[in-house]
Amino acid sequence: MTGTTSERRSILLWGGVFGFGLGALLDVILFHQILQTHHLLSGFYDPLTYDGLRTNVMFDGLFSLSMLAIAGVGAAVLWRTVNRANRPLSSLALVGASLVGAGVFNLFDGVVDHYLLGLHDVLHGTEVWNPPWVVVSLLLLGAGLAVLRRAAPPVEPREPATEPAD
């Protein structure tokens, strides 16, 4: 990973923020909208009734807008970091940071939303798929960390100490 320490930190932080928002948007698109198995407040509003589905879809939309804003802020700061850099920055580090951010979102969703707050389950009305959700979230987080490890800057070898000549 090239760039200054500050630039590398910025890529990691804001790439993670971007990945957090993007992971949430992908969750809403795939599970809330396409598969319709997992609405934001289905633990409180029954998505199998017309009014409950309308309420859930509205909150899913508000959640999507907030996650789009988070991903947008991450992307904007990344854009600024890349444009100010004097040297190329690592695309691999950005991918790793984004995967970590998406994993953090899914882990947060699985632990906090599914277990602690009871907002919703992976599948409406059953907790069977909640543990695998957390496992997949950990795998996503681990994959991001593995990519980041590959993107780590090489350690510069130290010059051997020389003894003063007599």
N, C-alpha and C positions, 0 to 999 in steps of 0.2 A: 504494500500500500504506500503510495507516494504521497507527498504533501506534508505540510507542517503538522505538528501534534494537534494544534487547534483545529485545523481543517479535518484531520482524521476524527477527532472527537465530534465535530459538527456533523460529519457524514454518519457516524454511528448513532448519535442522538436523534437527528432529524430524519434519518433513514428509518429509525425505529418508530418515530411518530408517524411518518408516512405509512409504514407497514401496518401500524395499529389501526389507522383509519381505513386503509385499503382492505385489511383482513375483515374488519367489521362490515364494510360494504359488500364484500364477497359473501359473507355469512347471510346478510339480509337478502341479497339477490338469489342465492342458491336455496337456502333453507326457508326463508320467510315467503319469498315470492314464487319461485319456480316449484319447489317441492311442497310448499305450504304445510310444513310439519312443525313449525317452530316460530310462533309469533312472539313479539317482545313481551307482551303482558297476558299471554294465554293462561297463566296461572291465576289471573283475576277476572278476565273476560273470556268467556267460552267462545273459541273461534268457530265452533260448529253451529252457532246461531248467527243470524244475519247481523243483528246489532253488535254482537261480540266480535265478529269478523271485521265489521266496519271500524270499530274502536281499535282493534289490534292493527289493522292496516294503517290507520292514521298515526298511531304511535310508532309503527315501523318506519313510516315516512319521515317523521320528526327525528327519529334516531338516525336514519340515513343522512338527513341534512346535517346533523351535528357531526357525524363521522366524515362526511365529505369536507366539512370545514376543517377538521383535524388533519385529514390527509392533505388538504390544500395548504395549510400552514406549513406542514412538513415539507411539501414539494417546493414551496416558495423559498424557504430558508435553504434548502438544498440547492436550488437554482442560484441563489445569491452566493453560496459557498463555492460552487463550481465556477462561477463567473469571476470570482475574485482570486481564485487559486493561480499561482504562478506555474505550477506543475500539474500534470494530469493526476486526477484522483481515481481511486480504485472503484471500478464498477462492481467488482466482486464484493467489496466491503458494503456497498450500497445494497446489493441483493441480500447479503447476510443480515444486515441491520433490518431490512424490511421483513425478512422471514422471522427474525426475533420479535419485531413489533407485532406481526400477525399472530405469532405464537402466544405472546403476552396477552393480546386481546382475547384469543380463544380460551386461554387458561383462566383469565379473569371472568369471562362469560360462563365457563363451566363451573368454576368454584363459587363465585359470588352470585351470579344470576340464577344458576340452576339449584345450588345447594343452600347458600346462606339466605338469599332473599326470596327464593321460590317464585321468581318471576315467570319462568317457563321451563319446560323440559325439551330435550332434543326432539322427541316425538310427543305430541299432545297427550297428556294423561298417563304417561308411563315414564318411570325413572330408569328403566332398563338401559337406555342408551347414554345416560349421563356419564357413567364411568368411562366407557370407550371414548367419549368426547374429550374428557380430560387427558386420557392417554394419547390421543392423536394431537392434542394441543401441546403436550410435552414433547412429542416427536417433532412437531413443527418448530418448536423453540430449539430443540437440540440440533435440527438440521441447520437452522440459522447460525447457531454458535459454531457448528462445524465449518460452515462456509466462511464465517468471520476468522476462524483460526487459519484457514488457507490464505486469507487475504492479509494476514498480519504482516507487518513490515519485517524484512529479514534482519536478523541480529547482526550488526556490524562486528566483524572479528576485531579483537583488541590487538594492538601492536605489541609484540613481545617486548618486555622490559630489557633494556640493554644495560650492561654493567659499564661503568666508566672505565675507560682505558687508563692504564698506569703510565 
